[in-house]
């Protein structure tokens, strides 16, 4: 980070600290987000997917288990916990425009 960015971060942090000191309910209205990488896969095992059937009924076919894939998840949370979590579609670029669309969906 540049010196200017560090100074701006400090200024905003001090402003938030002062606002919190003057309004004790302020932190309850703050929503923040975090990005993380997670692995997506089908956790169902053969035993879990088995089902009772009569001898004359054909066996259910188990879908071939695919390899796990790494996907990005964006999580919004407040003082009490997770508010919303969303997986980023594959081959999407997370930039200002993406967050703008995400914020509009989140407000709804």
N, C-alpha and C positions, 0 to 999 in steps of 0.2 A: 504494500500500500504506500501511496505517496504521503508526504508530510501533510499535505492539504486534506487528504482523505482521513488520515488519522485524527486531525484536528476537528474535522466535521463529525466524526464518530464520537469523539470526546464531548463535543458540544451537545449533540443529540442525547447522549447518555446522561449528561448533567441536567438537561432540560427534563428528561423523563424522571430522573430521581427527584427533582424539585416538585414536579407535578404529582408524583406518588406521595410525597410528604404532605402536600396540601389537600389531597383527596384520597382517602384510604380505600375507596372502592375502585379506583382507577385500574389497578392491575386485573380486576375481574372482567374488564371490558377489552383487554388486549388479546389479540389472536396473532400467533406467529406461525411460521412454517419451517419445515426441515425437509431436505431431500436425502434419500438413502437408496442404495442398491439392494434389491432382494432377488432371491431365486424363485421363479415360478415353476411349479410342477404339479402333477397329479399325485397327491399323497395316498390315494386309495390303494390298498394292497389287494392281492387276490382274495385273501380271507375276508377282508372287509366288504368286497364287492360280491361275494358269493351269496346266493339266495336259495331258499328252499324251493324245490320243484318236484313234481311227480315224475316217476320213471318214464312215462310216455311223453313228457314235455321236453322239447329240445333244450340243450344247454345254452345258457346265455353266453354271448361272445364278449370277451374282455378286449377293450380297445388296446392297441399296442401302446405301451408306455413310452412317451417321448422323453428325450433328454431334458434336463432342467435348463431354463433360460434365465439370463440375468436381465432384470427390468428395473427401471427407476420408479420409485414411489415418492409422491409428495404428500406430506402429512401436515395438516393444520391442527393446532391445538391451542387451548387456552389454559387458564389457571386450574381447571377441573379435569382436563384430559383431552383426548382426541376429539376434534370437532368433525373433521372430514379427512379421508385418505383417498388418494387417486393414483392409479397406475398411469405412467406416461406411455402412450402408444409407441411401439417399436419404430425406429427410424424417425422419431420426432426430435426436433431441436428445441431445447428448453431455453428460451430467451425472453426478452421483454414482451414480445407479442404473445407468446405462449402463456406467460403469467397474466397478461391482460385478459385473455379469454378465460383462463382459469378463475380469475377473480370475479368476472362477470357471472360465471356459472355458480361460483360459491355464494354470491350474494342472493341468488334465486333460491 
